Structure formats: structure tokens, C-alpha cells
Amino acid sequence: MGMEVRESSPAEAFGHVDHPLLHEQVRDPRTQHGGELMAVVEEYIGTVAGTPKHTRTAYIRDASGLEFTAAPDTLEQL
């Protein structure tokens, strides 16, 4: 007897969400740093008054290859 294995896509496994600027050049207006938007991830941050809370984080790779995070709703397209 075999064991059933359910596979999920990497997007489901890591909470990736679609963003209209994915893989575009963007800038974080708060820091003025820019680069390519690599991913937007929805992350569980805890429970408040019995309600699960999540946050969305944008991962941006700059020209040197370093990645930094920003709020995805405030990004500006370059």
C-alpha cells in the first residue's frame, strides 16, 4: 500500500500572492531604495482577540543582488 503525497506549488507553500508589479523595477518611497520586485508574501503574524492576523511583505532585489523588504501597497514603478 502506498502513501498518498499531496504536493503544493511553491506559491502555496510560502504564501506568495500576485502583485501587478511583480518582476518590474520598483522603488520603496519610504527609503528611496529600488530594484526588481521578486515576490510578495503573505505571512501569519499571530492572533489578536482570537482572530488570525497576516501581513504582506514585498521582497525587492537591488542592482548589487541584495534583497530588502518593503510594504507592497506603497511601491512605485520606475
C-alpha positions as CSV (number, residue, x, y, z in Angstrom):
1,M,0.0,0.0,0.0
2,G,1.3,3.4,-1.0
3,M,1.1,6.6,0.9
4,E,-0.7,9.5,-0.7
5,V,1.5,12.5,-1.0
6,R,-0.1,15.9,-1.7
7,E,2.2,18.4,-3.3
8,S,1.6,22.1,-3.3
9,S,3.1,24.7,-5.5
10,P,5.9,26.8,-4.1
11,A,3.5,29.8,-4.2
12,E,1.0,28.0,-1.9
13,A,3.8,26.7,0.4
14,F,5.2,30.1,1.1
15,G,2.1,32.3,0.9
16,H,3.1,34.0,-2.3
17,V,0.5,36.5,-3.6
18,D,0.1,38.1,-7.0
19,H,1.2,41.7,-7.4
20,P,0.8,43.8,-10.6
21,L,4.5,45.0,-10.4
22,L,6.0,41.5,-10.0
23,H,9.4,41.4,-11.8
24,E,9.2,45.1,-12.6
25,Q,11.6,47.8,-11.4
26,V,10.1,49.5,-8.3
27,R,11.1,51.9,-5.6
28,D,10.2,52.0,-1.9
29,P,9.1,55.6,-1.3
30,R,9.9,55.4,2.4
31,T,13.6,54.5,1.9
32,Q,14.0,55.6,-1.8
33,H,15.7,52.2,-2.5
34,G,14.8,50.5,-5.7
35,G,15.2,47.2,-7.6
36,E,13.3,44.3,-9.1
37,L,10.2,43.1,-7.2
38,M,10.9,39.4,-6.7
39,A,8.0,38.3,-4.6
40,V,5.1,39.4,-2.4
41,V,4.5,37.0,0.5
42,E,1.5,36.9,3.0
43,E,2.8,35.9,6.4
44,Y,1.0,34.9,9.5
45,I,2.0,37.2,12.4
46,G,-0.2,36.0,15.2
47,T,-3.6,36.0,16.7
48,V,-5.3,39.1,18.2
49,A,-8.5,38.5,20.2
50,G,-9.0,35.1,18.6
51,T,-8.6,36.4,15.1
52,P,-5.6,35.3,13.0
53,K,-3.6,38.3,11.6
54,H,-1.5,38.3,8.4
55,T,0.8,40.9,6.8
56,R,2.1,41.2,3.2
57,T,5.8,41.8,2.6
58,A,7.4,42.7,-0.7
59,Y,10.9,41.3,-1.5
60,I,13.0,43.6,-3.8
61,R,16.4,42.8,-5.2
62,D,18.6,45.8,-5.9
63,A,21.3,46.1,-8.6
64,S,24.0,44.6,-6.3
65,G,21.9,41.4,-5.8
66,L,21.0,42.2,-2.2
67,E,17.3,41.9,-1.2
68,F,15.3,44.1,1.1
69,T,11.7,44.2,2.2
70,A,9.0,46.9,1.9
71,A,5.3,47.3,2.1
72,P,3.9,46.1,-1.2
73,D,1.0,48.6,-1.3
74,T,3.3,51.7,-1.3
75,L,5.7,50.6,-4.1
76,E,6.2,52.9,-7.1
77,Q,7.0,51.6,-10.5
78,L,10.2,53.0,-12.1
